[in-house]
């Protein structure tokens, strides 16, 4: 039998498809945030690899085959048909703006969305469109560095003469939205940003239908690797979401080694022969992290019928990236080196080269607040979790005294991700697994009285 769908939920409703947890990916999720395709969190349910076509012979042989119609290979280092970066991004933006519905930009104030706005006006004469931003209240931050980029957002809006729509979502509103975001995403969350995308799309729907975003630029142009020494080793090409020293005692070495081997085997494929180390680093993030980010991006926006368009994720931009000298992509200190130089010419060096923040909420502070977080912790089923990890070690993490050691960084990622594994399991395997997104928002763990 071959069954296919654009989502997993219809497959789970099929009477001949058993519903079971794919235990093999738990360690991979905790280590790297995302599960490499074709694996999913459901056993024996696979996702079609990006850039691939699946064909089935229904005439009697019942054979199923897959083939790639687009992939990165050694041909991308052929620079004969590559546009320079500015021309490639301008062409991609032109196509993104071609819409018969109101289009706007998700403006974070970072390098990617800022360049999208500047080049839309400068090179395409496109002005007077709405922009949308999520702001954070940093006034009481204890454990998380300030997240709000309001002054940078305001500067780009003024530079490009745009009307910006700012949204600030309360911690409680995000807390109640986490389960609903999991219902749409069909896998655990590693941070609240997925819920923020979903909540933002709900607000955008009032005034626009198409939203242009900066998704993908960091993955393609090595923006996740500041001050990084690239070497042709797993440690030189892959960043851990939760450091191995913390994770291995919890889940064991085998699952982490297997997830790392999958990524290392990817870079050893013959199609990538001849690529430099930094080019292979781009392939590593494009074919692992970016797949997960775009899936999340699409599902959160489409939960409210918003079409997200990422102009950096095009064939033109890929070819432009691989035509660049490595130092123009990552100069040893900064990723997106050429992009930052370009942005600095429109703004200034401080604007373009400031420390990367990214679209991430101050959830260290939120999780440290029992009024926000206790309900998710109280729902942890340690008997269930013991099938995936050492629950005694998890209990010791949860029992740590409140303070700087507990809530920032890798420990925060571990505690948050574990509660989201539990919530995902409750939604898809619990007694209310046939619920709806509305039901799951209503049934989100309650805050203590």
Phi, psi and omega in degrees: 000137173241121176235139181217155182198161176281348175227165180277328187305317177298326178294322180294337180278349181286131185294339182261007179250110180292143180259114183212151179284135172273091185295338185294342186259357182299312180297320180297317179299313181294325183283322191232004180078324186233154178258128181293136172296146014267006185290150171228180178283357180250127182297133177068014170245118185250152173261140177293131182299143176304140179074017182240154174242136174252132178234143180236134177270110183260014184271358179142327180285333178056029179278148178237132182224151175237147174215152179274129172260344175207131173200161176281130176213186185298343180291340182290343178279359172281109189273006189296327182246019182271132173278156172288167190303311184298318179294321180294316180291323178298316178297317179296318178296319179303318180289325179293325181284349180283088185218147177262016174230165180297128181243148177217187182235136170278105188258110179267342186090358178276185185299313192291305182290331177294315177296322179300317179291315183297313182288332176299319178282314186291317188257338184242356180057038177257119184224179171056049175240158181281148171237154186226134184221149173254126179251158178233144177273108182264008190295334182243021184299132178244314189249350186237138177299153180308134184255338188286133177245036187301319184292329178285321176300314181298322182295317179293319179300320179288318180300321184260005179055053183246151175267114183262139177253108180267141177229133173240120181259131181295154178302322181292323179294320177293317179304316182286342182271348186299314182295321178297320178296321177296321180301318179283322186281335176066022173203163180299156175265151175254355178190167183285357185299328178299315178296325178295319175301315182296315180294321178296317181298329178294323179285320181298325185304335181293333187228350182210162180240334180243133181232118178274133185230168178265014183304136173102338184297318180295324182289320184280322187250023169061040179286347181274003191237062176291143178050050187247136176259101183284128174226156182278065177219160176303319181291334181273353185234343184235132178260133177278138175286316173241125187303144186301322182299328178278327188276323186300317177296335183279314187242356182089165184277332190298313182294323178292316179299320180295317179295320178293322180295322178302317182288321180292321178296325177304314185284347178270003182293143182304331183296341183260008180298133179098350178281146179286172180298314181290329174294320177293329176296321176296317178301319182301316181283323180298316188267002175236290184294312186298324177305313181292320180296317181290324176297315178297312180306312182293314185290322179291318179291316183287348173299339176236025175061036173258128178269112176274133179238114180261100185294341179284344185262062180231162177301322180298317181290322178299312180295324177297317180299314184283349173275344182284145167300145184306322183292340176278344175268309177220118186267015182097336178243316184241134163280169182052039189301312181292323178297319181291322176298319179295314180296322179299329179291336178266335183238259174196174186294319181300318180298313188281329189251013179294163182298134181293135176251310180083171183273083184214133183283162176283059190283348171298316176292320180297316183291334179284349180267111183299332178295334180270323200245338191302325182300322179289322179292319182295337181274358180297128177257099187290334175295317177295311185294336179295342175288341185246337189202170176281102186287337177295320177293320177299316178301321180294325176295316181293330183274358180301146177296148180298138178157190187295335181281332187276316195261337176276171165058220189295325181293317176300315180301320181293312182296314181297311183299323181294318178294329179285329171299317179298314181295318176302316180295320178299319183290315189262346181231357182274188185288341180247032185292346177268017185286187181237169178300322178298318179296323183286331174291321179293330184261013176299146180307134183280149174282150179299151177281000000 
